[in-house]
């Protein structure tokens, strides 16, 4: 394992969820205004010699009140959701600068290193570690560990041909493993990176790792700084 230095990143905040809720509230309010217009028009144009039935008028007033209360309830719920999201984001702020392990095969290249942990559910006859860039292009491949269990892999940011890739961007680890009968073995992959910021994405607090967004639900553990090593 290796020490990953904190990287600077500008957190981004997605307002998709808020926009959708605002649109829904606007539609509801427009319907409410339409209902009010129809009701007042009906009152203004009723026949004085044959006024509206009292029971019918009462039912419409009740409906009017229910619609108004529903709009208020939706507004209050939206405010509560925004407050809860803000509270979760503030609570996660101390995580900035911490190194975390999370579910996901993509890790940032920080300080010329990207760290992964992969687990083989059974022993493999052969295993190949393949690193791809953000465009899906293979930049590195090498034999991997084949024993059952968990293995650490730290990529030093160099391609198979020895070219050093610049820091930044997401690199994904694929583990191609098979047993003696050529049956595929599916490995699970976690990644390690340093949190550079906290943002909100679709209403959910998210860790920012040098351009990679990691939902807080994907957090596995906060890890101690690993010792410096590199895979060639």
C-alpha positions in Angstrom: 0.0 0.0 0.0 1.1 3.6 -0.5 0.7 7.0 0.9 -1.6 9.1 -1.3 -1.2 12.9 -0.9 -4.3 15.1 -0.7 -5.2 16.7 -4.0 -7.0 20.0 -4.6 -10.3 19.8 -6.4 -13.3 22.1 -6.8 -16.4 20.4 -5.4 -19.4 20.6 -7.6 -23.0 20.6 -6.5 -25.8 19.1 -8.6 -29.2 20.7 -8.3 -31.1 18.1 -10.3 -33.2 16.9 -7.4 -34.0 20.4 -6.3 -35.0 21.5 -9.8 -37.3 18.5 -10.2 -39.0 19.2 -6.8 -39.4 22.9 -7.7 -41.0 22.0 -11.0 -43.4 19.7 -9.3 -44.4 22.4 -6.7 -44.9 24.9 -9.5 -47.2 22.5 -11.4 -49.1 21.9 -8.2 -49.4 25.6 -7.5 -50.7 26.3 -11.0 -53.3 23.6 -10.6 -54.3 25.2 -7.3 -54.7 28.6 -8.9 -56.8 27.1 -11.7 -59.0 25.5 -9.1 -59.4 28.8 -7.3 -60.3 30.6 -10.5 -62.9 28.1 -11.5 -64.5 28.3 -8.0 -64.7 32.1 -7.9 -66.0 32.2 -11.4 -68.7 29.7 -10.5 -69.7 31.8 -7.5 -69.9 35.0 -9.6 -72.0 33.5 -12.3 -74.4 31.4 -10.4 -78.1 32.0 -10.9 -79.4 34.1 -8.0 -82.8 32.4 -8.4 -81.2 29.0 -8.1 -78.0 29.3 -6.0 -75.4 26.6 -5.6 -76.4 23.7 -3.5 -75.0 24.2 0.1 -73.5 20.7 0.3 -71.9 21.0 -3.1 -70.4 24.4 -2.2 -69.1 23.0 1.2 -67.4 20.1 -0.6 -65.7 22.5 -3.0 -64.4 24.6 -0.1 -63.1 21.5 1.6 -61.3 20.5 -1.6 -59.9 24.0 -1.8 -58.5 23.8 1.8 -57.0 20.3 1.1 -55.2 21.5 -2.0 -53.8 24.5 -0.1 -52.6 22.3 2.8 -51.0 19.9 0.4 -49.0 22.7 -1.2 -47.8 23.9 2.2 -46.9 20.4 3.2 -44.8 19.9 0.1 -43.0 23.1 0.7 -42.2 22.2 4.3 -41.0 18.7 3.3 -38.7 20.3 0.6 -37.2 22.6 3.3 -36.7 19.6 5.6 -34.9 17.7 2.9 -32.6 20.6 2.1 -31.8 21.1 5.8 -31.1 17.3 6.2 -28.8 17.3 3.1 -26.9 20.4 4.3 -26.5 18.8 7.8 -25.1 15.6 6.2 -22.7 17.6 4.1 -21.5 19.6 7.0 -21.0 16.4 9.1 -18.8 14.9 6.3 -16.6 18.0 6.1 -14.0 16.6 8.6 -13.4 13.8 6.0 -11.6 16.2 3.7 -7.9 15.2 3.7 -8.7 11.6 4.9 -7.8 8.5 2.9 -10.7 6.2 2.4 -11.4 2.9 0.9 -14.7 2.6 -1.1 -16.6 0.3 -3.3 -15.7 1.0 -6.9 -13.0 0.1 -9.4 -12.0 3.7 -10.3 -9.4 5.5 -8.4 -7.7 8.9 -8.9 -4.0 9.1 -9.8 -2.7 11.2 -6.9 1.0 11.8 -6.4 1.7 9.5 -9.3 -0.1 6.6 -7.6 -3.5 4.9 -7.7 -4.4 2.3 -5.1 -6.7 -0.6 -5.3 -7.8 -3.7 -3.3 -9.2 -6.7 -5.1 -10.6 -9.9 -3.7 -10.6 -13.4 -5.3 -13.4 -15.6 -4.1 -11.4 -18.7 -5.0 -7.8 -19.5 -6.1 -7.1 -18.7 -9.7 -4.8 -20.5 -12.2 -4.0 -17.1 -13.7 -4.9 -13.4 -13.1 -4.2 -10.3 -15.1 -4.5 -6.8 -13.8 -5.6 -4.3 -16.4 -5.7 -0.5 -15.9 -7.8 1.6 -18.2 -8.1 5.4 -18.4 -11.2 7.5 -18.5 -11.7 6.8 -22.2 -11.5 3.0 -21.6 -8.1 2.7 -23.2 -5.7 0.1 -21.7 -2.7 1.9 -20.3 -1.2 -0.9 -18.1 -1.4 -4.6 -17.7 0.6 -7.1 -15.7 0.1 -10.5 -13.9 -1.7 -10.4 -10.6 -1.9 -12.5 -7.4 -3.8 -15.7 -7.8 -4.4 -16.9 -4.3 -7.8 -16.7 -2.7 -8.5 -13.7 -0.6 -7.7 -10.0 -0.6 -4.8 -8.4 -2.4 -3.4 -4.8 -2.6 -2.3 -3.3 -5.9 -0.6 0.1 -6.2 -0.1 1.4 -9.7 2.7 3.9 -10.1 1.1 5.7 -12.9 3.4 4.3 -15.6 2.0 2.7 -18.8 3.2 -0.7 -19.9 5.7 1.0 -22.1 7.1 3.1 -19.2 5.4 6.4 -19.9 4.4 8.4 -16.8 0.8 9.5 -16.8 0.0 12.9 -15.2 -1.9 13.2 -11.9 -5.6 13.6 -12.1 -8.3 11.7 -13.9 -9.9 8.4 -13.1 -8.2 5.0 -13.7 -10.1 1.8 -13.5 -8.8 -1.6 -12.5 -10.1 -4.8 -14.1 -9.1 -8.2 -12.8 -9.2 -10.9 -15.4 -8.9 -14.2 -13.6 -9.7 -17.8 -14.4 -9.3 -21.3 -12.9 -7.5 -24.3 -14.3 -10.6 -25.2 -16.4 -10.6 -21.7 -17.9 -13.7 -20.8 -15.9 -13.9 -17.1 -15.2 -13.5 -16.0 -11.6 -15.2 -12.7 -10.7 -13.1 -10.5 -8.4 -14.5 -7.6 -6.4 -12.6 -4.4 -6.5 -12.4 -1.5 -4.0 -10.4 1.7 -4.5 -8.4 4.0 -2.2 -8.1 7.8 -2.5 -7.9 11.0 -0.5 -11.0 13.1 -0.1 -10.5 16.6 -1.5 -14.0 17.9 -1.0 -17.6 17.2 -0.2 -20.5 18.1 -2.5 -24.2 17.3 -3.1 -25.2 15.2 -6.1 -28.9 14.6 -6.8 -29.6 15.5 -3.1 -27.1 13.0 -1.7 -23.8 14.0 0.0 -20.8 12.8 -2.1 -17.1 12.6 -1.5 -14.9 14.3 -4.2 -11.6 12.5 -4.9 -9.6 14.6 -7.3 -12.5 14.6 -9.9 -14.1 11.3 -8.9 -17.4 11.4 -7.2 -18.0 8.7 -4.5 -21.4 8.4 -2.8 -21.1 8.2 1.0 -23.0 5.0 0.8 -20.0 3.5 -1.0 -17.6 4.1 1.9 -15.9 1.0 3.2 -13.5 2.4 5.8 -11.2 5.2 6.6 -7.7 3.7 6.1 -4.4 4.7 7.6 -1.7 6.0 5.3 -0.2 3.0 3.5 3.6 2.5 3.2 5.1 3.7 -0.1 5.5 1.1 -2.8 4.8 0.9 -6.5 3.9 -1.8 -9.0 5.8 -2.0 -12.2 
